[in-house]
Amino acid sequence: MEQTTSPAPADRQPVLYLSHGAPPLADDETWTGQLRDWSDRLATPRNILMVSAHWESAPLTLSASERQQPLVYDFWGFPQKYFEVEYAAPTAPDLAHDVSTLIGGPVHRDEGRGLDHGAYVPLVEMFPEADVPVLQMSLPTLDPRALFEVGRRLAPLRDQGTLIVGSGFTTHNLKWFNPRNPADAPPPQVSAEFDHWAAEALARHDVDAVLDFETKAPGAREAHPRTEHWAPLYVTLGVAAASGGLDNEVAVDGFWYGLSKRSWQFG
C-alpha cells in the first residue's frame, strides 16, 4: 500500500485500534488499568470518532449529533448493573459535518442512535469524565479495501484534533469465552498464534497481509468466525497510511478469557 508522509502539527492526534471488551471489562483491574495508562499518554482530543464492530449499516451512518441519546445496551445475559452504566459525552455536530464532507458519498444520520458498547465500554475507562464530544460511525461494509479507503478519506480529521478509534477485538471467538475460568487463563493455541501473527504483520507494516488475513493468518476463521471485530482495523490503517505512515506501538497486550486484547496506536 502506498504511504504518504507529512509533518505532524502539535494538535495532531494518533489513530487507535483497540480491543474493546464486553461490559464486564469494567471489573477487570488489569485491563482497565492498561486503558487508563494508555489514555494518560494521549493529548486530550478535540473530539472522538468511534468506529465500532457492533454497528454495521449501509450506507455509512453517523450516530446522534444534535442531542444526546441513551446508550445502546446491545448485549444480554449480564447482571443488571451493566445496563445501568451511563456515559453522557457531548455530541459532535461539527465532526458529523466534517465526516460527511470528507466521505463525499451518501452519509446518513441516525439522530436516535446512541453509543453502543463497542464505543462506550472503552471510553468509560479512557475518558471517564465524558467531557470530550463523541460521534460514532457505522461500518458500511466488511470489505477490507473499501474500509481502508474510508479511513484514507477521514485522515484529514487528525490535523483537526480528532481522535479516530477503531474498536474491535484482535481475536473474537465467543466459543472460547467462559467466565467460569480465570480471565487471565492461557488462551487457546489458535488465539495465541493469530495474536502473534497480527503483532508481526503490523510491526513490519504489512497492510496487504492484514487486509487479506483470511488467507494469510493462522487460524483466521477460528479467530474471527465473522470478520466484524477485525474490520475496524482496516479504517485505522487507512487513516494512518494516508496521514503520516504506519509506524505503531502496542498499547495493550495479553488475553481476556481466551481473546486477544492486543491494541495499537499509530502515529
C-alpha positions, 0 to 999 in steps of 0.5 A: 500500500502506498504511504504518504508522509507529512509533518505532524502539527502539535494538535495532531492526534494518533489513530487507535485500534483497540480491543474493546471488551464486553461490559464486564471489562469494567471489573477487570483491574488489569485491563482497565488499568492498561486503558487508563495508562494508555489514555494518560499518554494521549493529548486530550482530543478535540473530539472522538470518532468511534468506529465500532464492530457492533454497528454495521449499516449501509450506507455509512451512518453517523450516530446522534449529533444534535442531542444526546441519546441513551446508550445502546445496551446491545448485549444480554445475559449480564447482571443488571448493573451493566445496563445501568452504566451511563456515559453522557459525552457531548455530541459532535455536530461539527465532526458529523459535518466534517465526516460527511464532507470528507466521505463525499458519498451518501452519509446518513444520520441516525439522530436516535442512535446512541453509543453502543458498547463497542464505543462506550465500554472503552471510553468509560475507562479512557475518558471517564469524565465524558467531557470530550464530544463523541460521534460514532460511525457505522461500518458500511461494509466488511470489505477490507479495501473499501474500509481502508479507503474510508479511513484514507478519506477521514485522515484529514480529521487528525490535523483537526484534533480528532481522535479516530478509534477503531474498536474491535477485538484482535481475536473474537471467538465467543466459543472460547469465552467462559467466565467460569475460568480465570480471565487471565487463563492461557488462551487457546493455541489458535488465539495465541498464534493469530495474536502473534501473527497480527503483532508481526504483520503490523510491526513490519507494516504489512497492510496487504497481509492484514487486509487479506488475513483470511488467507494469510493468518493462522487460524483466521476463521477460528479467530474471527468466525465473522470478520466484524471485530477485525474490520475496524482495523482496516479504517485505522490503517487507512487513516494512518497510511494516508496521514503520516505512515504506519509506524505503531506501538502496542498499547495493550497486550495479553488475553481476556478469557481466551481473546486477544486484547492486543491494541495499537496506536499509530502515529 
